[in-house]
């Protein structure tokens, strides 16, 4: 790669600016003042970059990027690093999936030693899930007493809804 040279870049920048100004004048005549002004703004950039010293910075960045890319493409060491990075990402994702499925959980003996609380009861850890509650047959007893209890519950619900204006 050629090194940054002040004597070659100054005429190059001035030439780019002059070409841009000619194009801006043409754009001004054909498409109006807005297009011409925008062209002048772009045309002044090469000389402004040169005078502020930013052109040297841009040159160094481009040169370093090209050097890094060519080193990346042709170096087996770099490709080994890229492969290890990929393995690291895959292992991280797999550990997240395993954690979500319960790969680090203790045996289920804890649930059997815990005293059973009725389903829906609030405890210090929250309500028990329906699947964890012991399976009880919740069939209402046959007869008039069960129907009476059911109708009285519905009457209470209707009264609450009427008080809140919900029919």
N, C-alpha and C positions, 0 to 999 in steps of 0.2 A: 504494500500500500504506500502510495506517495505521502510524504509528510506535509503538514500545513505550511503553505508558503505565501507570505503577504504580497509579494510582487506579482504572483500569478492570479490571486483571487481578487485583488482590487480591480483590474481591468475587466475581469469576468463579471463581477458584480455591477460595475458601471454599464457594461454592455447589456446585461439582463434588464437593468432599470430603463435604459434607453429603448430597448425593444418593447418593454411593457408600456412605456409612455406613448409610443407610436400606436400600439394597439388600443390604448385607452382613448386616444384622440379619435380613432376610427369608431370605437364603440360609442363615444359621446355623440358623434354626428349621426350614426345610424339608429341607435337605441335610446338616446336621451342622456340627460345629465346624471341620473342615478347610476347607470351602467358605466359611464365615463369616470365618475368619482370613485366607484368601487375598483375600477381598473387602475387608477392612479394609486389608490391605497395599496393594492397588491404589488404594483411596480416599484414602490419605494422600499419594500422590505429587504431586497438583497443588499442595498447600500447601507440601510440602517443596521442590519445585522453585522455587516463588516465594521462599521464605525463604532459600534458598542462593544465589539469583541465577542458577541454571541455566535458569530459565524465559526470561530475557532472551537467554541464549545459544541456546536452542532456537528462540526467536522469530526471532533473527537468521539462524540457519541455514536455517529454512524460508523466510524472506523472500528470502534470497540465492539459494536454490535455485530458487524460483519465478521470480525475476528472470532468472536464467541460462537457464532453460528457455524463457521467452518470448523472450529475446534470441536463443537458438539457433534457434527455429522461424521467426522473422521476419527474420533477417539473412542476406542473400546472401553476405556476407563469411565468416560462420561456416560456411555450407554449402560454400563453396569450400575452406576449411580441412579440412572433413570429407572432401571428395572427394580432396584431396591426400593425406590420411592413408590413405585406401583404396588409392590408387595406390601409395603407398609400401609398404603391406603386400603387395599383389599382386606388385610387383617383387621384394621380398625372397623370397617363396615361389618365384617363377619362377627366381631365381638359385640357390636351394637345389636345385631339381629339375635345373637345368642342370649344377650342380656334381656331383650324383649320377650323371648320365649321362656325365660326362667332358668337359664343355664346355671346361675349361681344360687339357686334356692336350696334351703335345707330340706331334709326329708319331711314328709307330711305327718310325722308323729305328733307335732305340736297341735294340730287341729283336733286330734282325738283326746288329748289330755286337757284341753280347754273346756270349762263347763259350758254346756249348751245353753244358749239364750234363745228365747222365742224369736221367730223371724220378724224383722222390722223393729226390734227393740234397739235403742241407741246404747252403745257402749262407749268406752274410752277410745276405741279405735274406729268407731263408726258402726253402721248397721251391718249385720251379717248378710252376705249374699244369699239369695234364695237357694242356691245349689248347696251351700254349706249347712243350711238348717236341716235338722233331722226330718226325714220324710214322714209326715203324718197325714192320715186320711182326713181331710177337712170336709167330710160329708155331713150335711145337717141331718139331725135326727128326724125320722119320719113322724108326722103327726101335726096336730094343730098348734102345739107350742112353738115349733120351729117357724111355722108360717106367721104366727103372731109376732115373734121377735123380728122377723124379716120385715114385716109391714111397719112395725114401730120404728125401725131404723130408717126406712124410706120416708116416713112421716117427718122425722127429725130433719132429714136432709132437705125435704121440701120446705119446711119452715125456715131453715137457714137461707135457702135460696130466695124465698119470698121476702125476707127481711132485707136482703141486699138488692132487691128489685130485679131479680133474675127469674123469669118464668120458664 
